[in-house]
Amino acid sequence: MELASAVSGSIRAPDRGLLWSKWRIPLLDSRSNRVSVGVGRSVKEMRAARRIASLVVNASSGGAERETLVVEKTGLRDFKVLAGRPLPFGATACEDGVNFAVYSGSAEAATLCLFTLSDLKENKVSEQISLDPVVNRTGNVWHVFLEGDLKNLLYGYKIDGKFQPEEGHYYDYSRVILDPYAKAVTSREEYGVLGLDGGNWPQMAGMIPVSDDEFDWEGDLPLRLPQKDLVIYEMHVRGFTKHDSSKVDFPGTYIGATEKLDYLKELGINCVELMPCQEFNEMEYFGHSTAMKGNKVNFWGYSTINYFSPMIRYSSAGMSNCGHDAINEFKTFVREAHKRGIEVLLDVVFNHTAEGNENGPILSFRGADNSTYYMLAPKGEFYNYSGCGNTFNCNHPVVRQFIVDCLRYWVVEMHVDGFRFDLASILTRSSRLWDSINVYGNPKDGDTLTTGSPLGTPPLIDMISNDPILRGVKLIAEAWDSGGLYQVGQFPHWAVWSEWNGQYRDIVRQFIKGTNGFSGAFAQCLCGSPNLYQAGGRKPWNSINFVCAHDGFTLADLVTYNNKCNLSNGEDNRDGENHNLSWNCGEEGECASITVRRLRKRQMRNFFLCLMVSQGVPMIYMGDEYGHSKGGNNNTYCHDNHLNYFRWDRKEDSSSDFYRFCHLMIKFRSECESLGLDDFPIGDRLQWHGHRHCAPDWSITSRFVAFSMTDKVMQEIYIAFNTSHLPVTVSLPERPGYIWEPLVDTSKPSPYDFLSDDLPDKPIAIKQYAGFLHSNLYPMLSYSSIILILRPDPESLL
């Protein structure tokens, strides 16, 4: 009778839909994160709720405004529980409460779970609200609106349905899962520390947003730097300042990295590419490793749990304010980077998640709708194009909308400037539902595509490329995956996508170390790889050029080791790339003769000079600018130690003369109009040379490449690479009334490797070459490169 009397009054709140009269709290099992089902609503109550639904339809067609129904007081707080709305997904703060909406295509029941922070730490659910399949479900979306004060609360879901892995279903009502759209994730507060129960997967919950949570952006706006002008710095948020020598107040955090932004500006960096800092579990495969002499963690972070949440343990605030403060710390980093003219890109991992294969945990996507979010074989097996146990079902309609929503959030709410997509070729593979009727609405002859087949026009890439918000940001693809799909130069691009140019890396490594047969390919790299990008209508700046990145040897190790040294990873040296195209310059390891060490420094300068004078966008890996070594380990994914920490003490060391060279080369690139062209260089401003000017040698045995470029600022520059073991004297292009002046010679020790204007004895250093230069000649040692600048000849004026 209680429900009947309620129906006689108003049962609709403005814009919130239906509310129920009663709900019961299931029993809690404090021993784990599993929750006992307990007592639900009676059949009579369920029927009454359906009766309310039908009456509301009638009431909505007319009648006066009436009082809203107040829900019974609960053990936690007083709420009004309304039907809510199916969109937008996630928890959405409104003026008088929060709307919750979650997708699940095959669920039979859903329960919203609320936590206080203290209960979460004890793996206890504070309150549960069972969702009515009639009132709180629209299509495949479960939703509810809670009217009241939800500040400092967290949430998750229990979703029930079939547990039939062979059909792709992993519903488990005993588990509380994360909302895929949660904006911050709370579980453990301290990086590298297990949960209170000693486990490495404690219960997680999402932050409930509040409507009055405002961040002061101080007028921040997108920088929109031309991509051709970028110098990208790939960095790890924790590794950047975790070492004691960083001397920041909060090492290993967003705030710590913010304190060091002036260093990046000084170096000449105008774009940082952050290695994964969306929520992941660094304790995912935690364990003591005798080989490591410490604990093994997931340091790199390529194993995402939640794509909307910034990594909370990169925050000095930790779980305070239920994750709001962590979000604000990330925003502070972005805001302060923009103040210094530095754009922020995120490395995002939409190719797989932390849930792994069938033996992995049920955390979020798997418990919400495994068959939607993952690419599955007919009997429920997980396709593994990522090499990490599962493959995100990127081109499924629900999943691709999820990815677009996520990217938009980071651009609009977090002010990031773009993204680098890890193993992006997976984003081009067909989804589990792929067929012509599903995609195009009608059958097509010859449509034999199966799950995972590469698509010429992938719907997800199409959506991102033409999205009114995302089209204007930087989009960079790692255009390959672990399933053998390699798309460098062929990634579907819609004229907006760039690529990590893996071919540039491999060709430059081989030419610089003196391998025959690469002079022509090396010249293509210097020009921005037109062989890869010109025919498709793209430009040099669509090529992200790099010699080293987070996976693989550092620049110092590239010239120190022929073989990887990964024993400390605890995998018997089986992990990591075996073909590194490296050269140790004659002796293996760091203990080497003076002659070998000098040659190594020369080779490092050669690589960096090549990177800075190539058309396209240069990318530097964190620490390479001072010669950071990982001891030959080319796969340091599991090390939370000095191998992955930026060594500020070594950067400041007087012996680190390589930093000076890198800083000056970046500055030189920014000053030269000809080294960041809008289009590929052509013959009217570019000339190729060999040992004799205008006589390039493209033979298979050639190890010499030189070119000259007209420049609106420098007038003309001459750049040459001699990667032979023999010295050579080169003849320079004749320019009557002018003389070539040496600027860079990598064979010289610092500071004479770069003759900067502030070098006191620069005139003396130049004069030493006067005899050669007045004869249009220049002597080059083996394994060296040079840059000469055309200057007016004072003697021609006499």
C-alpha positions in Angstrom: 0.0 0.0 0.0 3.0 2.2 0.5 3.7 2.2 -3.2 0.1 2.7 -4.1 0.0 5.9 -2.1 3.1 7.1 -3.6 1.7 6.7 -7.1 -1.1 9.1 -6.2 1.5 11.9 -6.0 4.0 13.0 -8.6 6.6 10.4 -9.4 8.7 12.3 -11.9 11.4 14.8 -11.1 12.3 17.3 -13.8 14.6 15.8 -16.4 15.5 12.8 -14.3 12.9 10.2 -15.3 11.4 7.6 -12.9 12.4 6.9 -9.4 11.8 3.7 -7.4 10.3 3.6 -4.0 12.6 1.0 -2.3 15.8 -0.9 -2.6 17.6 -3.2 -0.3 21.3 -3.5 0.5 22.9 -6.9 -0.3 25.2 -8.4 2.3 28.9 -7.5 2.4 31.8 -10.0 2.5 34.6 -8.1 4.1 37.1 -10.8 3.5 37.5 -10.0 -0.2 36.3 -7.7 -2.9 33.5 -10.1 -3.6 30.0 -9.1 -2.4 27.3 -11.5 -1.4 24.0 -11.1 -3.3 21.9 -10.9 -0.1 18.2 -10.0 -0.2 16.8 -8.2 -3.2 13.4 -6.7 -3.9 10.5 -8.9 -3.7 8.4 -10.0 -6.7 5.6 -7.7 -5.4 8.0 -4.7 -5.3 9.3 -5.4 -8.8 5.7 -5.5 -10.1 5.0 -2.3 -8.3 7.9 -0.7 -9.9 6.7 -1.7 -13.3 3.3 -0.4 -12.4 4.9 3.0 -11.6 6.6 3.0 -15.0 3.3 2.6 -16.8 1.6 5.2 -14.7 4.4 7.7 -15.3 3.9 7.4 -19.1 0.2 8.3 -18.5 1.1 11.1 -16.1 3.6 12.6 -18.5 0.9 13.3 -21.0 -0.8 15.8 -18.8 -1.6 16.7 -15.2 -0.3 19.2 -12.6 3.2 19.1 -11.0 3.2 17.1 -7.8 5.6 16.3 -5.0 8.5 14.0 -5.9 8.8 10.7 -4.0 11.5 10.6 -1.3 13.4 7.4 -1.0 13.9 5.8 2.3 16.9 6.8 4.4 19.9 4.5 3.8 22.8 3.5 6.1 25.1 5.8 4.1 23.3 9.0 3.1 19.9 10.2 2.0 19.3 9.8 -1.7 16.5 10.1 -4.2 16.9 7.3 -6.6 15.6 8.1 -10.1 15.6 6.2 -13.4 18.3 8.4 -14.9 19.3 8.7 -18.5 21.2 6.4 -20.8 23.5 9.2 -22.1 26.2 10.3 -21.6 28.0 7.1 -20.5 29.8 7.2 -17.1 29.1 9.2 -14.0 27.9 12.7 -14.9 27.6 15.4 -12.2 24.5 17.6 -12.4 23.4 20.4 -10.2 21.3 18.2 -7.9 23.0 14.8 -8.2 24.8 12.4 -10.4 23.7 10.3 -13.4 25.2 6.9 -13.9 25.1 5.0 -17.2 27.0 1.9 -18.3 26.8 -0.3 -21.4 26.4 -4.0 -21.3 24.9 -5.8 -24.2 24.1 -9.2 -22.6 23.7 -8.4 -19.0 20.7 -9.7 -17.1 21.1 -7.6 -14.0 23.2 -4.6 -12.8 23.9 -3.1 -9.4 25.5 0.3 -8.7 27.9 0.0 -5.8 29.0 2.9 -3.7 32.1 3.1 -1.5 33.6 5.4 1.1 37.3 5.6 0.9 37.7 3.8 4.2 35.5 1.0 3.1 37.3 0.6 -0.2 40.6 0.2 1.6 39.0 -2.7 3.5 37.5 -4.2 0.3 34.0 -3.5 1.5 31.1 -2.0 -0.5 29.3 0.7 1.5 25.9 0.7 -0.4 24.4 -1.1 -3.3 21.5 -0.1 -5.5 20.0 -2.8 -7.7 18.9 -1.5 -11.1 15.4 -2.4 -12.3 15.6 -3.9 -15.9 12.4 -2.0 -16.8 12.9 1.3 -15.2 16.7 1.6 -15.3 17.5 0.1 -18.7 17.3 1.6 -22.2 18.4 -0.7 -24.9 21.7 -2.1 -23.7 22.4 0.8 -21.3 21.8 0.5 -17.6 21.3 3.9 -15.9 20.2 5.5 -12.6 20.2 9.0 -11.2 21.1 9.7 -7.5 19.8 13.0 -6.3 21.7 14.2 -3.2 25.2 14.7 -1.9 27.7 12.1 -3.3 30.9 14.0 -2.5 33.8 11.9 -1.5 32.1 8.7 -2.6 33.4 6.2 -5.2 31.5 3.7 -7.3 31.6 0.6 -9.4 29.2 -2.0 -10.8 28.2 -5.6 -10.3 26.9 -7.0 -13.6 25.2 -10.3 -13.8 24.7 -12.6 -16.8 26.1 -15.8 -18.3 29.5 -17.0 -17.4 30.2 -18.9 -20.6 33.8 -18.2 -21.9 33.2 -20.4 -24.9 30.5 -17.9 -26.0 32.6 -14.9 -25.0 30.8 -14.1 -21.7 32.6 -13.5 -18.4 29.8 -12.1 -16.2 30.5 -12.5 -12.5 28.1 -10.9 -10.1 30.4 -11.5 -7.2 32.9 -8.9 -8.5 32.7 -5.2 -8.5 34.0 -3.8 -11.7 35.2 -0.4 -12.9 33.1 1.7 -15.1 35.0 2.0 -18.4 34.1 5.7 -18.4 35.3 6.4 -14.8 37.3 9.6 -14.8 39.6 8.7 -11.9 40.4 5.3 -10.4 41.2 4.7 -6.8 42.8 1.5 -5.4 46.3 1.8 -3.9 47.7 5.2 -2.9 51.5 4.6 -3.0 53.4 3.5 -6.1 54.9 0.0 -5.8 53.2 -0.9 -2.5 50.8 -3.8 -2.3 47.3 -3.5 -1.1 46.4 -3.9 2.6 45.5 -7.5 2.0 48.9 -8.1 0.5 47.4 -8.6 -3.0 48.5 -6.9 -6.2 44.9 -6.5 -7.4 43.0 -4.7 -4.6 39.4 -3.6 -5.2 39.3 -0.5 -7.5 36.5 2.1 -7.7 35.8 5.1 -9.8 35.6 8.7 -8.6 32.1 10.2 -8.5 32.4 13.7 -10.1 31.0 16.8 -8.4 29.5 19.8 -10.2 31.5 22.4 -8.4 35.0 20.9 -9.1 36.6 23.7 -11.1 40.2 24.0 -12.2 41.8 27.3 -12.8 43.3 27.0 -16.3 44.4 30.7 -16.1 43.3 31.3 -19.7 45.1 28.3 -21.2 44.4 27.7 -24.9 45.8 25.2 -27.4 49.2 26.2 -28.7 48.5 24.7 -32.2 52.2 24.7 -33.1 52.9 23.8 -36.7 53.9 20.1 -36.7 56.8 20.8 -39.0 58.4 22.9 -36.2 58.1 20.3 -33.4 61.0 18.7 -31.6 59.4 15.8 -29.6 60.8 14.5 -26.3 59.5 11.0 -25.4 59.5 10.9 -21.6 58.3 8.9 -18.6 56.5 10.9 -15.9 57.9 8.9 -13.0 61.3 8.2 -14.5 61.9 11.9 -15.3 62.3 13.0 -11.7 62.4 9.9 -9.5 66.2 9.9 -9.1 67.4 11.6 -6.0 69.5 13.9 -8.1 66.4 15.6 -9.5 66.1 17.5 -6.1 62.4 18.2 -6.7 59.9 18.3 -3.9 57.7 15.4 -5.2 59.9 13.1 -7.2 58.3 10.8 -9.7 55.0 12.8 -10.0 53.2 15.2 -12.3 54.3 18.0 -10.0 57.9 16.9 -10.0 57.9 16.8 -13.8 56.3 20.3 -13.8 59.2 21.6 -11.8 61.6 20.5 -14.6 59.7 22.0 -17.5 62.2 24.9 -17.7 65.0 22.3 -18.4 63.1 21.1 -21.4 62.5 24.6 -22.7 66.2 25.3 -22.3 67.1 22.2 -24.3 64.8 23.4 -27.1 62.0 21.0 -26.7 58.5 22.2 -27.7 56.5 19.0 -27.4 56.6 16.2 -24.9 55.2 12.7 -25.6 54.3 11.1 -22.3 54.6 7.4 -22.0 51.4 5.8 -20.7 49.9 7.8 -17.8 46.4 6.5 -18.0 45.5 4.3 -15.1 47.5 1.0 -15.0 48.7 -1.3 -12.3 52.4 -1.2 -11.8 52.1 -4.2 -9.5 50.5 -6.3 -12.3 53.2 -8.9 -12.3 54.8 -7.9 -9.1 57.4 -10.3 -7.6 60.9 -10.5 -6.3 63.5 -11.1 -9.0 66.8 -12.5 -8.0 68.2 -11.4 -11.4 67.0 -7.9 -10.8 68.0 -7.9 -7.1 64.7 -6.3 -6.4 61.0 -6.3 -7.3 59.7 -6.6 -10.8 57.0 -4.1 -11.8 55.2 -2.8 -14.8 57.2 0.4 -15.1 56.4 1.5 -18.7 52.6 1.2 -18.2 51.6 -0.3 -21.5 48.7 -2.3 -19.8 45.8 0.1 -19.4 43.0 -0.5 -16.8 41.1 2.7 -17.4 41.5 5.1 -20.4 39.9 8.2 -18.9 41.8 8.3 -15.6 45.3 9.8 -15.2 47.6 7.4 -13.4 46.8 8.3 -9.8 50.1 7.1 -8.3 51.9 9.6 -10.5 50.2 12.2 -8.3 51.7 13.7 -5.1 48.1 13.9 -3.8 47.5 10.2 -4.2 43.9 9.3 -3.4 43.1 12.5 -1.6 39.7 14.0 -2.6 38.9 10.6 -4.2 41.2 11.4 -7.2 40.1 14.9 -8.0 43.5 16.2 -6.9 45.3 13.8 -9.1 43.4 15.1 -12.1 44.2 18.7 -11.2 47.9 17.8 -10.9 47.9 16.5 -14.4 46.1 19.6 -15.6 48.7 21.7 -13.8 51.5 19.9 -15.8 49.7 20.6 -19.1 48.9 24.3 -18.2 52.5 25.0 -17.1 53.9 23.2 -20.2 51.7 25.4 -22.4 53.0 28.5 -20.7 56.5 27.5 -21.8 55.5 26.8 -25.4 55.5 23.1 -24.9 52.7 20.9 -26.3 51.7 17.6 -24.5 51.0 14.4 -26.4 49.7 11.2 -24.7 50.9 7.7 -25.6 47.7 5.8 -25.6 47.3 2.0 -25.7 44.0 1.1 -27.3 45.3 -2.1 -28.7 44.8 -4.2 -25.5 44.0 -3.9 -21.8 45.4 -5.2 -18.5 42.8 -8.0 -18.4 44.9 -10.3 -20.5 43.6 -13.6 -21.9 41.1 -16.0 -20.5 43.4 -16.4 -17.4 43.4 -12.7 -16.7 41.5 -10.8 -14.1 38.0 -9.4 -14.5 38.5 -5.7 -13.8 36.3 -3.6 -16.1 35.7 -4.3 -19.8 35.6 -8.1 -19.4 33.0 -7.9 -16.7 30.9 -5.3 -18.5 30.7 -7.0 -21.9 33.7 -9.1 -22.9 32.2 -10.1 -26.3 31.9 -6.4 -27.2 35.2 -5.0 -26.0 37.5 -7.8 -27.2 38.3 -9.5 -30.5 37.2 -13.1 -30.0 37.5 -16.3 -32.1 34.3 -18.4 -32.7 34.8 -20.4 -29.5 35.6 -17.4 -27.3 39.3 -17.5 -27.6 41.1 -14.2 -27.5 42.9 -12.9 -30.6 46.3 -11.7 -29.6 47.5 -9.2 -32.3 48.9 -7.1 -29.4 51.2 -9.8 -28.0 49.8 -9.1 -24.6 47.0 -11.6 -24.3 44.0 -9.8 -25.8 43.1 -7.4 -28.6 40.7 -4.4 -28.1 37.8 -4.7 -30.5 38.4 -1.2 -31.9 36.1 -1.2 -34.9 33.0 -2.4 -33.0 30.5 0.4 -33.0 30.4 0.7 -29.2 34.1 0.4 -28.8 35.0 2.9 -31.5 32.6 5.4 -29.9 34.2 4.7 -26.5 37.7 5.5 -28.0 36.5 8.7 -29.6 34.7 9.8 -26.4 37.9 9.1 -24.5 40.1 11.1 -26.9 37.7 14.0 -26.8 37.8 14.0 -23.0 41.6 14.3 -22.9 41.5 17.2 -25.5 38.6 19.1 -24.1 38.9 18.5 -20.3 42.6 17.9 -19.9 43.9 20.2 -22.7 46.3 17.7 -24.3 47.5 18.5 -27.8 47.5 15.1 -29.4 48.2 11.4 -29.2 50.6 8.7 -30.1 48.8 5.4 -30.7 50.7 2.3 -29.6 50.5 -0.6 -32.1 48.1 1.5 -34.1 47.7 -1.1 -36.9 45.3 -2.9 -34.5 43.0 0.1 -34.9 42.7 -0.8 -38.6 41.7 -4.4 -38.1 38.1 -5.6 -38.5 36.0 -6.1 -35.4 34.4 -9.3 -34.2 31.1 -8.1 -35.7 32.6 -7.2 -39.1 30.6 -8.0 -42.1 29.2 -5.9 -44.9 25.6 -5.9 -43.6 26.7 -4.8 -40.2 28.9 -2.0 -41.5 27.3 -0.9 -44.8 23.7 -2.0 -44.2 23.7 -4.4 -47.2 25.7 -7.3 -48.5 28.6 -6.8 -50.9 30.0 -9.3 -53.4 33.3 -10.8 -52.4 33.1 -9.6 -48.8 35.2 -12.4 -47.2 36.7 -10.4 -44.4 37.1 -12.2 -41.1 37.8 -10.9 -37.6 41.1 -9.0 -37.5 41.5 -8.5 -41.2 43.1 -5.2 -42.1 40.6 -2.7 -43.5 41.2 -0.1 -46.2 38.9 2.5 -44.6 38.7 1.5 -40.9 35.6 3.1 -39.3 37.5 4.1 -36.1 40.3 5.9 -38.0 37.6 7.5 -40.2 35.7 8.7 -37.1 38.8 10.1 -35.4 40.1 11.7 -38.6 36.9 13.5 -39.3 35.8 14.3 -35.8 35.4 18.1 -35.4 37.5 18.1 -32.2 40.1 15.5 -32.9 40.9 16.4 -36.4 42.7 19.5 -35.2 45.1 17.7 -32.8 48.3 15.8 -33.5 47.6 12.1 -34.4 50.6 9.8 -34.5 50.5 6.1 -35.3 52.9 3.4 -34.4 52.0 1.8 -37.7 52.6 -1.9 -36.9 51.4 -4.6 -34.5 52.5 -7.9 -33.1 50.4 -9.8 -35.5 52.7 -9.0 -38.4 50.8 -6.0 -39.9 53.3 -3.4 -40.9 51.9 -0.1 -42.3 54.7 2.4 -42.2 54.0 4.7 -45.2 50.6 3.0 -45.8 48.6 3.8 -42.6 45.1 5.1 -43.5 45.6 8.8 -42.8 42.9 11.1 -44.2 45.7 13.7 -44.5 45.9 14.2 -40.7 47.8 11.1 -39.4 51.6 11.0 -38.9 53.6 7.9 -38.2 56.6 6.8 -36.2 58.9 6.2 -39.1 60.5 2.8 -38.1 62.2 2.7 -41.5 64.0 5.9 -40.8 65.4 4.4 -37.6 66.6 1.2 -39.3 68.2 2.9 -42.3 69.9 5.6 -40.4 71.4 3.1 -37.9 72.8 1.0 -40.7 74.2 3.9 -42.8 75.8 5.7 -39.8 77.6 2.5 -38.7 79.0 2.1 -42.2 76.9 -0.7 -43.8 77.1 -0.8 -47.6 74.0 -0.3 -49.7 72.2 2.4 -47.8 73.4 5.7 -49.3 70.3 6.2 -51.5 67.9 5.1 -48.7 69.7 7.4 -46.3 69.2 10.4 -48.7 65.4 9.6 -48.7 65.4 9.8 -44.9 67.2 13.2 -45.0 64.4 14.4 -47.3 61.5 13.3 -45.0 61.0 9.9 -46.6 59.1 11.0 -49.8 59.3 7.4 -50.9 56.9 6.6 -48.1 54.7 9.7 -47.9 54.7 11.8 -51.0 52.6 9.5 -53.2 49.9 9.4 -50.6 49.6 13.2 -50.5 51.3 13.6 -47.1 54.2 15.9 -46.2 57.6 15.5 -44.6 56.2 16.4 -41.2 54.0 13.3 -41.3 57.2 11.4 -40.7 58.2 11.2 -37.0 61.9 10.6 -37.2 63.7 8.8 -34.4 66.9 6.8 -33.8 66.0 5.6 -30.3 62.8 5.2 -28.3 61.8 3.7 -25.0 61.9 0.2 -26.3 65.3 -0.7 -27.7 68.8 0.6 -27.0 69.4 4.1 -25.7 71.6 6.2 -28.0 74.6 5.6 -25.7 74.0 1.8 -25.7 73.5 1.8 -29.5 77.2 2.6 -29.9 78.3 0.4 -27.0 76.7 -3.0 -27.4 76.3 -5.4 -30.2 74.2 -7.7 -28.1 71.4 -7.0 -25.6 72.0 -7.6 -21.9 68.5 -8.4 -20.6 69.4 -11.0 -17.9 68.2 -8.6 -15.2 64.7 -8.8 -16.5 64.5 -12.4 -15.2 63.6 -14.0 -18.6 67.0 -15.6 -19.4 67.7 -12.9 -22.0 64.9 -14.1 -24.2 62.9 -10.9 -24.2 63.7 -7.7 -26.2 64.7 -7.3 -29.8 67.6 -9.4 -31.1 68.3 -7.3 -34.2 69.3 -3.9 -33.0 71.4 -2.7 -35.9 73.9 -1.5 -33.4 77.7 -1.3 -33.4 79.9 -1.2 -30.3 82.7 0.6 -32.2 85.1 -2.3 -31.7 84.7 -3.4 -28.1 81.7 -4.7 -26.2 80.5 -2.9 -23.1 81.3 0.2 -21.2 84.8 -0.8 -20.3 86.7 0.1 -23.4 89.8 1.8 -24.7 90.1 5.6 -25.0 90.1 5.2 -28.8 86.8 3.3 -28.8 85.2 5.7 -26.3 86.1 8.6 -28.5 84.6 6.9 -31.6 81.4 6.2 -29.6 81.0 9.9 -28.8 81.6 10.8 -32.4 78.9 8.3 -33.5 76.4 9.7 -31.0 77.0 13.1 -32.4 76.6 11.7 -36.0 73.2 10.2 -35.1 71.9 13.4 -33.4 73.1 15.6 -36.2 71.3 13.4 -38.7 68.1 13.6 -36.7 68.3 17.4 -36.5 69.0 18.0 -40.2 66.4 15.6 -41.6 63.1 16.9 -43.0 60.3 15.7 -40.8 59.7 15.8 -37.1 62.6 14.7 -34.8 61.9 12.7 -31.7 64.4 12.4 -28.9 64.2 9.8 -26.1 64.5 11.0 -22.5 68.1 11.0 -21.4 69.7 10.5 -24.8 70.8 14.2 -24.7 73.3 13.4 -22.0 74.2 9.8 -23.0 72.0 7.8 -20.6 72.9 4.1 -20.5 70.8 1.2 -19.5 73.7 -1.2 -19.4 72.7 -2.8 -22.7 69.2 -3.7 -21.6 66.9 -3.0 -24.5 63.6 -3.9 -22.8 63.6 -2.2 -19.4 59.8 -2.4 -19.0 60.0 -3.9 -15.5 62.6 -1.8 -13.8 61.7 0.9 -11.3 65.3 1.9 -10.7 68.3 3.8 -12.1 68.0 2.1 -15.5 64.8 4.0 -16.2 65.5 7.1 -14.1 66.8 10.3 -15.7 70.2 11.0 -14.1 70.3 14.7 -13.3 73.7 14.3 -11.7 75.2 12.9 -14.9 73.5 15.5 -17.0 75.2 18.2 -14.8 78.5 16.3 -14.9 81.2 18.4 -16.7 82.1 15.3 -18.7 78.6 15.3 -20.2 79.6 17.5 -23.2 77.1 15.7 -25.3 74.3 17.8 -23.8 75.9 21.0 -25.1 76.1 19.5 -28.6 72.4 18.4 -28.5 71.2 21.8 -27.2 73.1 23.7 -29.9 71.9 21.3 -32.7 68.3 21.8 -31.7 68.8 25.5 -31.7 70.4 25.4 -35.1 67.5 23.4 -36.5 65.0 26.0 -35.2 67.0 28.9 -36.8 67.2 27.3 -40.2 64.2 27.8 -42.4 65.3 25.0 -44.7 65.3 22.2 -42.1 61.5 22.3 -41.4 59.9 22.6 -44.8 56.2 22.4 -45.5 57.0 20.1 -48.5 59.6 17.8 -49.8 62.8 19.6 -51.0 63.3 19.7 -54.7 66.1 20.5 -57.1 65.7 24.3 -57.1 67.1 24.5 -53.6 68.7 21.1 -53.0 71.9 19.7 -54.5 73.5 16.3 -53.8 77.2 15.9 -53.7 79.8 13.3 -53.4 83.5 13.6 -52.6 83.3 16.1 -55.5 80.6 18.7 -55.5 77.6 17.9 -57.7 78.8 14.3 -58.2 76.8 12.1 -55.7 77.7 8.5 -55.4 74.7 6.2 -55.1 76.6 3.0 -55.6 76.2 0.0 -53.3 79.6 0.6 -51.8 79.1 4.3 -51.1 79.4 5.4 -47.5 79.4 9.2 -48.3 76.3 11.4 -48.7 76.4 15.2 -48.8 74.0 17.9 -49.8 73.6 21.7 -49.9 70.4 23.6 -49.3 69.5 27.2 -49.8 68.2 28.8 -46.7 66.4 32.1 -46.2 68.2 32.7 -42.9 71.6 31.0 -43.4 71.7 31.7 -47.1 73.1 28.2 -47.8 74.2 25.2 -45.7 76.4 22.3 -46.7 76.0 19.0 -44.7 78.1 15.8 -45.3 78.3 12.4 -43.7 81.4 10.2 -44.1 80.6 6.8 -42.6 83.6 5.1 -44.1 86.5 3.9 -41.9 88.7 6.0 -44.2 89.2 9.8 -44.1 88.4 11.9 -47.1 88.9 15.4 -48.4 85.8 16.7 -50.0 85.5 19.5 -52.7 82.8 22.0 -51.8 80.4 23.8 -54.1 82.0 27.0 -55.6 80.2 30.2 -54.7 82.0 33.2 -56.0 82.3 36.0 -53.4 81.5 33.6 -50.6 83.4 31.1 -48.5 82.3 28.1 -46.5 82.6 28.4 -42.8 82.7 25.4 -40.5 80.0 25.2 -37.8 79.9 21.5 -36.8 82.4 18.8 -37.1 81.6 15.7 -35.1 85.2 14.4 -35.2 86.3 17.3 -33.0 86.2 17.1 -29.2 83.9 19.4 -27.3 83.6 22.4 -27.5 85.0 22.4 -31.0 82.5 19.9 -32.2 80.1 22.9 -32.5 81.6 26.4 -33.0 79.0 28.4 -31.3 79.2 32.2 -31.2 80.0 32.3 -27.5 83.1 30.2 -28.0 86.0 32.5 -27.2 88.5 31.0 -29.6 86.1 30.4 -32.5 88.0 32.6 -34.9 91.2 30.7 -34.2 89.4 27.4 -34.7 88.0 28.5 -38.1 91.4 30.0 -39.2 93.0 26.6 -38.8 90.9 25.5 -41.9 91.6 28.6 -43.9 94.0 26.9 -46.4 91.4 24.2 -47.2 88.4 26.5 -47.3 90.0 29.0 -49.6 90.5 26.1 -52.0 86.9 24.9 -51.6 88.0 21.8 -49.7 87.4 20.3 -46.3 89.1 17.3 -44.6 86.7 14.8 -43.0 87.8 12.0 -40.7 86.3 8.6 -40.7 82.8 8.3 -39.2 82.2 12.0 -39.0 79.7 14.5 -40.2 80.0 18.3 -40.8 77.8 21.4 -41.3 79.2 24.4 -43.1 77.6 27.8 -43.5 78.0 30.0 -46.5 79.5 33.4 -45.6 80.6 36.5 -47.5 84.3 36.2 -48.3 86.1 39.2 -46.8 89.0 38.8 -49.2 86.7 39.2 -52.2 85.9 42.7 -51.0 89.5 43.8 -51.0 
